[in-house]
Amino acid sequence: MVHFVTGGRPDDDSRLGRNGRAARAATLVTRLQAMQRHINAKNFAVLRVNGRGLPTARKLACVLHNWGTACEANAHDLVATYGEELLAHLDRSLLPVLWDGLGEHQTAESADFRPFAHRLTGRKLIYSGIAFPVRLGAQGNGYVVFTGSYIDASSEQVVDLHSRSCNIMTDMLAADEKRLFQAEALSDREIACLQMAGDGHISEEIADKMGLSVHTVNAYLGAATTKLDSVNRIQAIAKAIRLGYIS
């Protein structure tokens, strides 16, 4: 049983936050384990794209897995071997990705889905795998990966797992944004500036309407953009709408 405590000390609040995150992670792990068993895979991993701007600044990072002590080596090998190709594929396609492992019988197959899947060349890793690309915006792009020795998935399984992978990434992004909402709430002035910017007003117009200097308005908008972990003002406005700050 989980007990929720209100009005506790800061340490209590921090502990509850950690417990909540652990509970969410456990739920995700349970769902991913059920998915891996669906296609006889041995392990799963969730890779998310870190870095913004130029393609050279982006990389894939493993944020959830059940590789155990082999995680660092497995994730490094996967990203080092196929990372650039996976990032390029994510930019142009949402088709699942398959690859074969080093062993003679380490293969990943989906015979009736073959025309609609992208296959990575060569047997370069110690495991075969299938990866489902997901695009949810700057902070929600990546792959849900399943690895093993022999993976054989029907077209129905591929479609089902891809849909469930999108749900996994959506829930992870929502949890991130919920923590952001709680930890870095926007000030009233930042919200007001964002709302007016979202309504199509430029900084000079916002400054005039609010009785502020243009420099101050830009400072509020810059602070809001940073808090919302956004690349620019447009993305900050979109995220503020999604989080319910502005309409």
C-alpha positions in Angstrom: 0.0 0.0 0.0 1.2 3.5 -0.8 0.6 6.3 1.7 0.5 9.9 0.5 1.4 12.6 3.0 0.5 16.2 2.7 2.1 19.1 4.5 5.3 17.3 5.2 8.8 18.6 5.6 10.9 19.2 2.5 12.7 15.9 3.0 9.3 14.2 3.1 8.3 15.8 -0.1 11.6 14.8 -1.8 11.1 11.2 -0.6 7.6 11.1 -2.0 8.8 12.5 -5.3 11.4 9.7 -5.5 8.9 7.1 -4.5 6.5 8.4 -7.2 9.2 8.3 -9.8 10.2 4.8 -8.8 6.6 3.6 -9.0 6.2 5.1 -12.5 9.4 3.4 -13.6 8.3 0.1 -12.2 5.0 0.3 -14.1 6.9 1.1 -17.3 9.3 -1.8 -16.7 6.4 -4.2 -16.2 4.8 -3.0 -19.4 8.0 -3.3 -21.4 8.7 -6.8 -20.0 5.3 -7.9 -21.2 6.1 -6.5 -24.6 9.5 -8.3 -24.8 7.9 -11.6 -23.9 5.4 -11.0 -26.8 8.2 -11.6 -29.3 10.5 -13.8 -27.3 13.1 -11.0 -26.7 15.4 -11.2 -23.7 15.8 -7.5 -22.9 14.4 -4.1 -23.6 15.9 -0.6 -23.7 14.5 2.9 -24.2 16.7 5.3 -26.1 15.9 9.0 -26.2 17.5 11.8 -28.3 19.6 14.2 -26.3 20.9 17.5 -27.7 19.3 20.1 -29.9 20.1 22.2 -33.0 22.7 20.8 -35.4 22.5 17.1 -36.1 26.1 16.7 -34.8 24.9 17.8 -31.4 22.4 15.1 -31.1 22.9 11.6 -29.6 20.9 8.7 -28.4 21.0 7.9 -24.6 19.7 4.9 -22.8 17.2 6.1 -20.2 15.5 2.8 -19.2 16.5 -0.8 -19.6 16.7 -4.3 -18.1 20.2 -5.1 -19.4 21.5 -5.1 -15.8 25.2 -4.7 -15.3 25.7 -5.1 -19.1 23.8 -1.9 -19.8 26.7 0.5 -20.2 28.5 -1.8 -22.6 25.4 -2.8 -24.6 24.1 0.8 -24.9 27.6 2.0 -25.9 28.0 -0.6 -28.5 24.5 0.0 -30.0 24.9 3.8 -30.2 28.5 3.6 -31.4 27.6 1.0 -34.1 24.3 2.2 -35.3 23.6 5.5 -33.6 24.1 7.8 -36.6 22.0 5.5 -38.8 19.2 5.3 -36.2 19.1 9.1 -35.8 19.0 9.6 -39.6 16.3 7.0 -39.9 14.3 8.7 -37.1 14.4 12.0 -39.1 12.9 10.5 -42.2 10.8 7.4 -41.3 8.8 5.8 -38.5 9.2 2.3 -39.9 10.6 -0.3 -37.4 14.3 -1.2 -37.6 15.7 -4.7 -37.5 19.3 -6.0 -37.2 21.0 -9.4 -36.8 23.5 -10.3 -34.2 27.0 -11.8 -34.5 25.9 -15.4 -33.8 24.9 -17.7 -36.6 21.4 -18.0 -35.3 21.1 -14.4 -33.9 18.5 -13.0 -36.2 15.5 -10.6 -36.1 12.8 -11.4 -38.6 9.3 -10.2 -39.5 8.7 -12.0 -42.8 5.3 -10.6 -43.6 6.3 -7.1 -42.5 9.7 -7.1 -44.3 8.8 -4.5 -47.0 7.8 -2.1 -44.3 10.8 -2.4 -42.1 14.3 -1.0 -42.3 17.2 -3.4 -41.8 20.6 -2.4 -40.5 23.4 -4.0 -42.4 26.0 -6.4 -41.0 26.2 -8.6 -38.0 28.0 -6.2 -35.6 26.5 -6.6 -32.1 26.3 -9.6 -29.7 22.5 -9.5 -29.9 19.9 -9.1 -32.6 17.1 -6.6 -32.2 14.1 -4.7 -33.3 13.6 -0.9 -32.6 10.4 1.1 -32.8 11.0 4.8 -33.6 8.8 7.4 -31.8 8.6 11.1 -32.6 6.9 13.3 -30.0 8.8 16.5 -30.3 12.2 17.8 -29.2 12.1 15.9 -25.8 10.2 12.9 -26.8 12.0 11.4 -29.8 13.8 8.1 -29.6 13.4 4.3 -29.8 11.9 1.5 -27.8 14.3 -1.4 -28.4 13.9 -5.2 -27.9 17.0 -7.5 -28.1 17.7 -11.2 -27.9 19.0 -14.1 -29.9 16.2 -15.0 -32.2 13.3 -12.6 -32.6 10.5 -13.5 -35.0 7.5 -11.0 -35.0 4.4 -11.2 -37.1 3.0 -8.1 -38.8 0.2 -8.0 -36.1 2.8 -8.1 -33.3 4.9 -5.4 -35.0 2.0 -3.0 -35.3 0.8 -3.7 -31.8 4.3 -3.3 -30.2 4.9 -0.1 -32.2 1.6 1.4 -30.9 2.5 0.3 -27.3 6.0 1.8 -27.7 4.5 5.2 -28.6 2.4 4.9 -25.5 5.5 4.2 -23.4 7.3 7.2 -24.7 4.2 9.4 -24.4 3.9 8.5 -20.7 7.6 9.1 -20.1 7.3 12.6 -21.7 4.2 13.4 -19.7 6.0 12.4 -16.5 8.9 14.7 -17.4 6.6 17.6 -18.1 4.7 17.0 -14.9 7.9 17.2 -12.9 8.8 20.4 -14.8 5.4 21.8 -14.0 5.9 21.2 -10.3 9.6 22.1 -10.0 9.9 25.1 -12.3 6.6 26.9 -12.3 6.4 30.0 -14.5 5.8 33.4 -12.8 2.7 35.4 -13.6 4.7 37.9 -15.7 6.3 35.0 -17.7 2.9 33.5 -18.3 1.5 36.9 -19.3 4.3 37.5 -21.8 4.0 34.0 -23.2 0.2 34.4 -23.6 0.6 37.7 -25.5 3.4 36.2 -27.7 1.2 33.2 -28.4 -1.5 35.7 -29.5 0.8 37.0 -32.1 2.3 40.1 -30.4 5.9 41.0 -30.8 8.1 42.1 -27.9 7.6 45.8 -28.5 3.8 45.4 -28.4 4.0 43.3 -25.3 6.2 45.9 -23.6 3.8 48.7 -24.5 0.7 46.8 -23.3 2.4 45.8 -20.0 4.3 49.0 -19.3 7.6 47.3 -19.4 10.8 47.8 -21.4 11.5 45.5 -24.4 14.6 44.2 -22.6 12.5 43.1 -19.6 9.9 41.4 -21.8 12.6 39.5 -23.6 14.1 38.5 -20.3 10.7 37.1 -19.1 10.3 35.2 -22.4 13.8 33.9 -22.2 13.4 32.7 -18.7 10.1 31.0 -19.6 11.8 29.4 -22.6 14.6 28.0 -20.4 12.2 26.7 -17.7 10.2 25.0 -20.4 13.4 23.4 -21.8 12.6 24.7 -25.3 14.7 25.7 -28.2 13.0 28.9 -29.0 9.9 31.1 -28.2 7.6 29.2 -30.6 8.4 25.8 -29.0 8.0 27.4 -25.5 4.5 28.7 -26.5 3.5 25.3 -27.7 4.7 23.6 -24.6 3.0 26.2 -22.4 -0.3 25.5 -24.1 0.2 21.7 -23.6 1.0 22.2 -19.9 -2.0 24.5 -19.5 -0.1 27.7 -18.7 -1.7 29.6 -21.5 -4.6 29.0 -24.0 
